[in-house]
């Protein structure tokens, strides 16, 4: 089961079309820990069902997802919940 992690910041590519890095705070029984990942690292963790990432908008969790481009490249889109962090 994937561990949830709240995304509190995101960095977009120069063209603004995709996310290149995310970061935030993960809450656990022992407290909070800061983390940051490249988009590629985050995608691997999501696909392996190790972590799932969310953005909190108006006290609601909006989950990030992996999208596949026409050329087969996988990305975290800047159109989804992460757009609120850019």
N, C-alpha and C positions, 0 to 999 in steps of 0.2 A: 504494500500500500504506500502510495506516494506521500511524502511529508510536505505539508503546505508551507509556503514562504511568501510573505507579503513583499511586493515590489514597491519601493518608495521613490525610485528614480530610474530613468531610462535614458540611454544615449542613442540618438538617431544617426544614420549615415548622413553624409553631406547633402545628398539629394532628398533626405527626409522620408524616403519611401520605406525604409525598414529599420528595425532596431538592431544595433550592433553590440549593445551591452545593457545589462540590467543589474540592479542591486537593491538591497533593502535590509530588513531585519527579520530574523526567524525567531519566533517565540517557542520556547520549550519549557519543560518542567523545571529546568535549572536556570531559566532566565532568558535573556535576549542575546542574539549574536548577529553582528553585521556581516554581510556577505556581498560579493560582486562576482559576476560571471559574464563571459562573452556570450553573445547570442548562440554561438555554436555549442558551447558548453551547456547552456540552459536547455537547448533543444535535445541534446543527448540525454540529459537527466530526465526530461519529460517523457521521451520515447521509451526509456528504460523503466518508467514508472517509479523513479526514485524520489523526485520532487515534482510538485505542481506549484505554479506561481499565480498569484492574484494581485489585483489592484483594488483597494477599497474606495468605492465611490458612493457617497451618501449612505454610509454605514452598510453597504451591500458589497459582497465579494464578487468581482468580475474576473473570471479566470482567463489567463493567457493560453493561447493554443498555437500549435505549429501549423504553418501553412506551407504548401508546396507550390513553388512557382512553375510556370510552363516549362522551364528548362530543367526541372527536377530539383533545383536548389530549395532547401528548406529554410524558412525564415520565421521570425516573430514579427508580424505585421505592425506597422505604426498606425494602422486603421482601427485596430481593436482597442481594448481597454488601456493599453500602454500609451495611447495618444494623450491621455489626461496627465501624463507625467512629462511630456516633452515641452 
